[in-house]
Amino acid sequence: MDNLTSKYEKADIVQPGGCPIPEALKPHMQTFFIKNNQVRLRVMLAKAPDKSTRGSIIFSPGRTEFIEKYLETAADFIERGFNVLIVDPRGQGLSDRLLDDKIKSHIEDFGDYVDDLAYAVKELSPSLPQPHVLMGHSMGGTIVLQSILRGDIKPAAVICSAPMLGLFDLDTSIMKLAIKGLSALGLKTKNLPLQRQRNGLPVPFNINKLTSDKDRYRHWAAYFQTSPRLRVGPPTYGWIVQALKAMTWVNSNARQLKTPCLIVAAGADPIVDPSSNENFASLSQSNYRVVPGALHELLLERDIYRDQFLDAFDSFLKKFKI
C-alpha cells in the first residue's frame, strides 16, 4: 500500500484500553490529515487486499461520529473487494473543531460538510479506483445526497443507512419556527436545552436510542469514556437550523436524483422517522428496504439486523453490476 503518511500528516487511531483493530483491516489502513480551506480533516483510507478492486466506498458518518466507529464495517467492505475512505466531519472525531468550546456540535452551513467530502474524494482520487459508491449514515446520508444533487460528487451509486431526512420531535412547524427564531436572536452557538450527553458522554445502555446490541454499544461508548478529544455534545441551535434547511432542500429535490440509490431504514428508529426515508425513496424512485425492529444504528446493531443491511447492500450492488 502506498505510504500516504509520507505526503500527509499522520493521524492517530484511537484504541480505548488497547482495543484491537480488526485483523482483516489493520495491515490495509492508514489514517492521516488533509486540509480543506484551513480546516484539518482526519481521514482513513483502507485498500482491498486484492489488487484488482471492485471500486471504492466513500463513507460519511453521522453526527458525533468518528472513523473508529466504522472499523468493523470497513473490514466488511475491504473483504468484499472495495477500497474504503472515511472522513471525520469537521467538528467531530479528530478533525478540527469549529468553536472555542470544542465539545459543541455546530456547523455554519451543511454545504461545508459537502465541500469537505468532495475535496477528500478529489484529493485522494489516485487511491480511489472507480466505480465509486457513496455511502452515509444518518447525518452522513443527508450529506451524500446533497453532494450528488448539487453535482459535487458523481458516483456510480449511493447507499444510505437511516438517512436524516426527517427527525422526530424537531421536524415540526412549531419547532422549526422556534429554533430558527432563537438562533436569529443570537443563540446560534448555544446548545439546545434539556439534551442528554451534554458533556459528550454516552447515556446508559438501557436508555440508549441507537442499538439493541449491548456489546457493540459498550465498545462504541468506550471511545467517548476514555478519549475526551472524541467527545461531542448536543447540537447547537445553529446546527439544527442548518440540518432542517439541508433536509428540506434534499427532500424537495428528490425527483432530481438520477444516481442509482438504496435507502435502508431502521424500522424501530426513534431518531429519524422511517416514513421520511420511505417518502424520499418513493419520490426519487430509489430502492428501499426497511429492517423491522432495528434501532437507529443499523451498522452497530445486533447481527440479526446488521446482516439484513449487508444483504441489502450486496443485492443492490449486484443488481447494478458493481
C-alpha positions as CSV (number, residue, x, y, z in Angstrom):
1,M,0.0,0.0,0.0
2,D,1.3,3.5,-0.9
3,N,2.5,5.3,2.2
4,L,0.4,8.4,2.1
5,T,1.6,9.5,5.5
6,S,4.8,10.5,3.7
7,K,2.8,13.1,1.9
8,Y,0.3,14.0,4.6
9,E,0.5,14.4,8.3
10,K,-0.1,11.1,10.1
11,A,-3.2,10.9,12.3
12,D,-3.8,8.8,15.4
13,I,-6.2,6.0,15.5
14,V,-7.8,5.8,19.0
15,Q,-7.8,2.4,20.7
16,P,-9.5,2.6,24.1
17,G,-7.9,0.2,26.5
18,G,-5.8,-1.1,23.7
19,C,-8.9,-2.2,21.8
20,P,-7.6,-4.1,18.7
21,I,-8.2,-3.0,15.2
22,P,-9.9,-5.8,13.2
23,E,-7.3,-8.1,11.9
24,A,-8.7,-8.1,8.4
25,L,-8.3,-4.3,8.3
26,K,-5.2,-3.4,10.3
27,P,-2.5,-4.1,7.6
28,H,-4.5,-2.3,4.9
29,M,-5.4,1.0,6.5
30,Q,-3.8,4.4,7.0
31,T,-5.1,7.5,8.9
32,F,-3.8,10.9,8.1
33,F,-4.9,14.6,7.9
34,I,-5.8,16.6,4.8
35,K,-6.7,20.3,4.9
36,N,-9.6,22.0,3.1
37,N,-9.5,25.8,3.4
38,Q,-7.5,25.6,6.6
39,V,-9.8,23.1,8.2
40,R,-7.9,19.9,9.0
41,L,-9.8,16.7,8.3
42,R,-8.8,13.3,9.6
43,V,-9.3,10.6,7.0
44,M,-8.9,6.8,6.9
45,L,-8.0,5.0,3.7
46,A,-8.1,1.2,3.6
47,K,-7.2,-0.7,0.5
48,A,-8.7,-4.1,-0.5
49,P,-6.2,-6.9,-0.1
50,D,-6.7,-8.0,-3.8
51,K,-5.0,-5.6,-6.2
52,S,-8.0,-5.9,-8.6
53,T,-10.5,-4.0,-6.6
54,R,-14.3,-3.7,-7.3
55,G,-14.2,0.0,-6.7
56,S,-14.3,2.4,-3.8
57,I,-16.7,3.0,-0.9
58,I,-16.7,6.7,0.3
59,F,-18.4,6.9,3.7
60,S,-19.8,9.9,5.5
61,P,-20.6,9.3,9.2
62,G,-23.4,10.7,11.3
63,R,-23.4,13.5,13.9
64,T,-21.0,13.0,16.8
65,E,-19.4,10.0,14.9
66,F,-15.8,9.2,14.0
67,I,-13.7,6.9,11.9
68,E,-13.1,4.2,14.6
69,K,-16.9,3.5,14.9
70,Y,-16.8,2.1,11.4
71,L,-13.7,-0.1,11.6
72,E,-15.8,-3.3,11.7
73,T,-17.8,-2.1,8.7
74,A,-14.7,-1.0,6.8
75,A,-13.3,-4.5,7.3
76,D,-16.5,-5.9,5.8
77,F,-16.1,-3.7,2.8
78,I,-12.5,-4.4,2.0
79,E,-13.2,-8.1,2.3
80,R,-15.8,-7.5,-0.4
81,G,-13.1,-6.1,-2.6
82,F,-13.5,-2.3,-2.1
83,N,-11.1,0.4,-1.1
84,V,-12.7,2.5,1.7
85,L,-12.4,6.2,2.5
86,I,-14.0,7.6,5.7
87,V,-13.8,11.2,6.6
88,D,-14.3,12.6,10.1
89,P,-16.7,15.5,9.5
90,R,-15.4,18.9,10.6
91,G,-16.2,19.5,14.3
92,Q,-16.1,15.7,15.0
93,G,-13.7,12.9,15.7
94,L,-10.1,14.3,15.3
95,S,-11.0,16.8,12.6
96,D,-10.7,20.4,13.6
97,R,-13.4,21.7,16.0
98,L,-15.2,24.9,15.0
99,L,-15.8,26.7,18.3
100,D,-13.7,27.5,21.3
101,D,-15.9,25.2,23.2
102,K,-14.7,22.1,21.3
103,I,-17.5,19.8,22.6
104,K,-20.3,21.8,20.9
105,S,-21.8,20.2,17.8
106,H,-22.1,23.1,15.4
107,I,-21.9,23.9,11.7
108,E,-22.4,27.2,9.8
109,D,-23.7,25.5,6.7
110,F,-24.3,21.9,5.8
111,G,-22.6,22.8,2.5
112,D,-19.3,22.8,4.4
113,Y,-19.7,19.1,5.1
114,V,-20.4,18.5,1.3
115,D,-17.3,20.6,0.3
116,D,-15.1,18.6,2.7
117,L,-16.2,15.3,1.4
118,A,-15.9,16.4,-2.2
119,Y,-12.4,17.8,-1.5
120,A,-11.3,14.5,0.1
121,V,-12.6,12.5,-2.9
122,K,-10.7,14.8,-5.3
123,E,-7.5,14.9,-3.2
124,L,-7.3,11.1,-2.8
125,S,-8.7,10.1,-6.2
126,P,-5.5,8.2,-7.2
127,S,-6.2,5.8,-4.3
128,L,-9.9,5.5,-5.1
129,P,-10.5,3.3,-8.1
130,Q,-13.8,3.5,-9.9
131,P,-16.6,2.8,-9.6
132,H,-17.4,5.0,-6.6
133,V,-20.1,4.1,-4.2
134,L,-21.1,7.0,-1.9
135,M,-22.4,6.0,1.5
136,G,-23.7,7.8,4.5
137,H,-25.4,7.1,7.8
138,S,-27.9,9.5,9.4
139,M,-26.4,13.0,9.0
140,G,-24.0,11.4,6.6
141,G,-26.9,10.3,4.4
142,T,-28.1,13.9,4.1
143,I,-24.6,15.0,3.2
144,V,-24.1,12.4,0.5
145,L,-27.5,13.0,-1.1
146,Q,-26.9,16.8,-1.0
147,S,-23.4,16.3,-2.6
148,I,-24.9,14.3,-5.5
149,L,-27.9,16.6,-6.0
150,R,-25.6,19.6,-6.1
151,G,-23.3,17.8,-8.6
152,D,-20.2,18.0,-6.3
153,I,-19.7,14.2,-6.4
154,K,-20.8,11.9,-9.2
155,P,-20.7,8.3,-8.0
156,A,-21.9,5.2,-9.7
157,A,-24.3,4.5,-6.8
158,V,-25.3,5.8,-3.4
159,I,-26.4,3.8,-0.3
160,C,-27.8,5.5,2.8
161,S,-28.4,4.0,6.2
162,A,-31.2,5.6,8.1
163,P,-30.6,8.9,6.3
164,M,-31.5,12.1,8.3
165,L,-34.5,13.2,6.2
166,G,-37.0,13.7,8.9
167,L,-36.4,14.0,12.7
168,F,-38.8,13.0,15.4
169,D,-39.7,15.9,17.7
170,L,-37.7,18.6,15.9
171,D,-39.0,18.4,12.4
172,T,-42.4,20.1,13.1
173,S,-43.7,23.5,12.0
174,I,-43.7,24.9,15.6
175,M,-40.3,23.6,16.5
176,K,-38.8,24.8,13.2
177,L,-40.1,28.4,13.8
178,A,-39.0,28.4,17.5
179,I,-35.5,27.1,16.7
180,K,-35.0,29.5,13.8
181,G,-36.2,32.4,15.9
182,L,-34.0,31.7,18.8
183,S,-31.0,31.2,16.5
184,A,-31.6,34.5,14.9
185,L,-31.8,36.2,18.3
186,G,-28.2,35.3,19.0
187,L,-28.4,31.8,20.3
188,K,-26.9,30.2,17.2
189,T,-23.9,28.7,19.0
190,K,-25.8,27.8,22.2
191,N,-26.9,24.3,22.9
192,L,-30.5,23.2,22.8
193,P,-31.7,22.8,26.4
194,L,-32.7,19.6,28.1
195,Q,-30.5,17.4,25.9
196,R,-28.7,14.3,27.1
197,Q,-25.0,13.9,26.5
198,R,-24.3,17.5,27.5
199,N,-20.8,16.5,28.4
200,G,-20.3,14.3,25.4
201,L,-20.5,11.1,27.5
202,P,-22.9,8.3,26.4
203,V,-26.1,7.5,28.2
204,P,-26.5,4.1,29.9
205,F,-27.2,1.3,27.5
206,N,-30.8,0.7,28.9
207,I,-32.0,4.1,27.8
208,N,-30.0,4.5,24.6
209,K,-31.8,5.0,21.3
210,L,-29.1,3.8,19.0
211,T,-28.8,0.0,19.2
212,S,-30.0,-3.1,21.0
213,D,-26.6,-4.7,20.8
214,K,-25.0,-4.4,24.3
215,D,-21.5,-5.4,23.3
216,R,-21.3,-3.1,20.3
217,Y,-22.8,-0.2,22.3
218,R,-20.2,-0.7,25.1
219,H,-17.4,-0.8,22.5
220,W,-18.6,2.4,21.0
221,A,-19.2,4.1,24.3
222,A,-15.6,3.2,25.5
223,Y,-14.2,5.7,22.9
224,F,-16.0,8.6,24.5
225,Q,-15.5,7.4,28.0
226,T,-11.7,7.1,27.6
227,S,-10.9,9.7,24.9
228,P,-12.2,13.2,25.8
229,R,-10.9,14.5,22.4
230,L,-13.5,12.5,20.6
231,R,-16.5,13.8,22.6
232,V,-19.2,15.8,21.0
233,G,-22.2,17.2,22.9
234,P,-25.7,18.1,21.8
235,P,-26.3,20.2,18.7
236,T,-26.4,24.0,18.8
237,Y,-29.4,26.0,17.6
238,G,-27.3,26.8,14.5
239,W,-26.6,23.2,13.8
240,I,-30.4,22.3,14.0
241,V,-31.3,25.3,11.7
242,Q,-28.8,24.2,9.1
243,A,-29.9,20.5,9.4
244,L,-33.5,21.4,8.9
245,K,-32.6,23.6,5.9
246,A,-30.5,20.8,4.3
247,M,-33.2,18.1,4.9
248,T,-35.8,20.4,3.3
249,W,-33.6,21.0,0.3
250,V,-32.7,17.3,-0.2
251,N,-36.4,16.2,0.1
252,S,-37.6,18.9,-2.2
253,N,-35.1,17.8,-4.9
254,A,-35.7,14.1,-4.5
255,R,-37.1,13.8,-8.0
256,Q,-33.8,15.1,-9.4
257,L,-31.8,12.2,-8.2
258,K,-30.6,10.2,-11.2
259,T,-27.9,8.1,-9.4
260,P,-28.9,4.5,-8.5
261,C,-29.8,4.7,-4.8
262,L,-30.5,2.4,-2.0
263,I,-32.2,3.7,1.2
264,V,-32.3,1.4,4.2
265,A,-34.5,2.5,7.1
266,A,-34.4,1.2,10.6
267,G,-37.9,0.1,11.4
268,A,-37.8,1.0,15.1
269,D,-35.8,4.1,14.7
270,P,-36.6,6.6,17.5
271,I,-34.4,9.4,16.0
272,V,-35.0,9.5,12.2
273,D,-38.6,9.0,11.1
274,P,-38.6,5.9,8.9
275,S,-41.5,7.3,6.9
276,S,-39.2,10.2,5.8
277,N,-36.9,7.6,4.3
278,E,-39.7,5.8,2.5
279,N,-41.1,9.1,1.2
280,F,-37.7,10.1,-0.3
281,A,-37.2,6.7,-1.8
282,S,-40.6,6.9,-3.5
283,L,-40.1,10.4,-4.9
284,S,-36.6,9.6,-6.1
285,Q,-37.5,6.1,-7.4
286,S,-34.8,4.7,-5.2
287,N,-34.5,1.1,-4.0
288,Y,-36.0,0.9,-0.5
289,R,-35.5,-1.6,2.3
290,V,-36.6,-1.4,5.9
291,V,-35.1,-3.5,8.7
292,P,-38.0,-4.2,11.1
293,G,-37.2,-3.9,14.8
294,A,-33.8,-2.2,14.3
295,L,-32.9,0.9,16.2
296,H,-31.1,3.9,14.5
297,E,-27.6,2.5,14.2
298,L,-28.0,-0.3,11.6
299,L,-24.3,-0.9,11.4
300,L,-24.0,-1.0,15.2
301,E,-27.0,-3.3,15.7
302,R,-27.2,-7.0,16.5
303,D,-26.3,-9.3,13.7
304,I,-29.9,-10.2,13.1
305,Y,-30.4,-6.6,12.0
306,R,-27.0,-5.7,10.8
307,D,-26.8,-8.7,8.4
308,Q,-30.1,-7.5,6.7
309,F,-28.4,-4.2,5.9
310,L,-25.4,-6.0,4.4
311,D,-27.6,-8.3,2.5
312,A,-29.4,-5.3,1.0
313,F,-26.0,-3.7,0.3
314,D,-24.8,-6.8,-1.6
315,S,-28.0,-7.3,-3.5
316,F,-28.2,-3.7,-4.6
317,L,-24.6,-3.6,-5.9
318,K,-25.1,-6.9,-7.7
319,K,-28.2,-5.5,-9.4
320,F,-26.2,-2.6,-10.8
321,K,-23.2,-4.9,-11.5
322,I,-20.8,-3.1,-9.1
